Amino acid sequence: MIGLIKSGIKRALPPSVWESFRARSWRYVRPLTVDYCPIMLPWFAGARRDDGIGRLHRLATSFHWRDTWSATTAAAVSIAALRWPFMLLWDSVSAFRRYGSGVRARHGVGRTRQALDIVRLGVGSNVPALYYYRFRLFDPANARRASAYLHAEEMNVLYPTLSVELPSDVPVRHKEAFYEAGRKAGLPVVPAIATFADGRALEWYASARQLPPVDLVLKPVDMACGRGFQRWAYDNGGQTWQRGDQRLTAEELLAYCGRASIEHRHILQARLTNHRALADLSGDGLSTIRVVTFRRPSGESGTLLACLRMPTGALLVDNFEAGGIAAPIDLATGTLGAAVAKDPRRGTFTRHPDSGAPIEGYRVPYFGEALHAALTAHAAFPWLPFVGWDVVITDDGPLLLEGNPDWCVELAQIVTNTPLGETLYPEIYLEHLAAQRQRKSRADAASEPGQARGVA
């Protein structure tokens, strides 16, 4: 329900108005948009944990990103807290109706037990009903560590809390900015042909300033989860590009790209294909490795986790949200574990559901080089605490497709079957938070005494 409200507001407002609202005012009304209780009640598991993940759960209910009290935020928290029991009931019924029968059939968990567990974890651990299913908390082993998981809406609070005092993440978050910055830094980024904005070609990267006779990919630079992705197949006989029922000449396709860029900037690239050894795991789309890297305030860097995302069915993208599957990768050996989907009703996959190719036990080619490329890329943006890199393995080696400073915590925890509270994530996050507050204290001490802080 909360997601529908947020997406409705975003669709109703012009993009420029939405961006301005999000930048200036969204943080003050954020408590009204989360799917958990915005107050850390004393009986919640997160309130009782005296460790890193407990601190993060409590921080996700603070909503004061600059340690500044706000009357607007306080009012939003109060309204959201009064609404929370009713929202929990509504979301519990919705999730149970959607997943209950399928989970009973696939995993053998009775509907009565599911209903009781949803309420118990929602009231006792502040777990939104949807995550009871997504994190497979109907499994007793997962239920016992329910409070170690971070939910997506918590991350939507934690990420800006950490990044608000840091340089912009746009050079990584926006696809065309990442391509340009990566090219300047000498990183192995996926080549681009052109970018489009405001109805016209903004920048040509191809020296001939014309479309190459190959399959093309067009996508918005600022949208995630595969939204807006388009693939245009080249017909050499007619020298046209086709997508569905549309068949366009080079001139017509360039005009189409311009029109698509009126609301969102777009980037145009040649279609990539995976390494031949990954063909049976990629279907008609493209498989990518998601590598999450970190940098401590000291400069030490490392890899938090990695997984291989795979398209299924007629999907052209491997995105987890769009229906793809993903398998964890052992960081030491590059070997895959069994794959899962976001929807628990689909079960576990030791083989690809379309090709039948083995997944579990498969060793990913060029995996060591992929990790090296991700860590090298992170060194080019050292102010970012964490980045989720999408790496394409081609016959010639790994290429960096894009970076995600605000990466998907659902993918990370569902695929690895490991809560972030059991990884280095809380420790590194809190190190950055402490460093941020030390910088702020030094800046305050250097400023004039009695300088007032603004209150919304």
C-alpha positions, 0 to 999 in steps of 0.5 A: 500500500505504501509503495502504491502511494509513493509511486502514485505521487511520483507519477502525478508530479512532473519529473522536475517537481518530483526531484525538487520535492524529494530533494527539499521536503521528502526527508521531513515526511519520510515517516509517512512512507515507511512500511514499519513502525516509525517508533522503536517500541521497547519490546521490539527485538531491535530495541533490545539488541546491543549490537550493530544491527540493533543500532541500525534498526534504531537509527532507521526510526530516528528520521533526523538526518542532520541531528536537527529536530523538525516539527514537521518530521515529529508530526509525521512520526506521530501520525505514522505511529498511530496508523501503524497497527492498521497498516500492519493488519492491512499489509498482513492480510494482503501478503497472506492472501498473495503468498499463503497458499503457495508457501503451503504448497511449496514449503509445507508451512500451514496457513495457520502457522503463517498467519500467527508468525506474521503477527508475532514478527510484526508486533514483536520485531517490527517486521513488515508482512511482505518480508516475512515471505521475501526473507523466508521467515517461515523457515524456523532457522531464518525466523530465529534471526529475523531481527538481523535482517534490514528491510528496504524501507529501512535502507531508504532511511539509512542510506541518505542518513549516511550520504547526506554529508558526502559528495554526490553519488550521481557520478555512479548512480546515473548511467551516463555520468558513470560511463563518462567518469569511468572512461576518464578513470580508465575503467572497463566500462560498457561502451556507449553510443550516445546520450539523449536529453530534452528531445535531442542527442546530447552527446555522441561517443561514437566517432562516426556520429551514426548508429552502428549496424548492430542490436541496440539497447536504450534505457533511462539513465536514472531508473533502476530495476530494469524499468524503461529498458528497450532492446532494438534488434537490427535487420541487416536486410532492411537496415532497420531496427525492430522492437515488437511491431515497430520497425524504424530506420536510423533517422527514425530511431534517433528521433524516437530516442529523442522523444523518449528523453523528454522526461528522462535522459536516456543512454544508447548502447550496443547490445552485449552478449555474455561469455559463451560459457554463460549462454545457457544461464542467460537465455535471450537476455544478459546475465550480470554479476552483482558485486557489493564492495565497501570502503572503510573511512581508513581507506581499506576496501573489500567485497561484501558479497556477490551473486549472479543474476539470470533472466528467465522466460522471455525476460530481456533483463536479469533483474530480481524485481522483474522476475529473474533468478539469482545465485550466490557466488563463493568469493574464494572460488567463484562457484555458484550456489543454488538460485532463488527468485524474489517470490518464495513460491517459485522455490529453489533452482539447482538448474536453470528453469529454461535451459536445464543448465546446472547452476549449483556448483558452476564456476563463473568465468573471469570471476577474479577479474570481475572482483578486481574491476569492482574494487578498482572502480570503487577506488575511483569514487572513494567517498562512497561507503558501499557500491553494488556493481553490475558486471557483465562477463563477456568472452573478452573479460568483465565490463562494468555496466553500472554502479548502485550506491543505494543497492538492493538489500533484498537481493543481497539477503534473499540470495545469500540467505544471510541477514546483513546483520551477520555481515560486516555491513553494520560495523562499516556503516557505523564507522562511516557514521562516526567519521561523519559526526567527527567531521561535523563536530570539527566544522561546528567547533570552527564556526562562530559560536551561537550560530543557529541551525535551521529547523523545518 
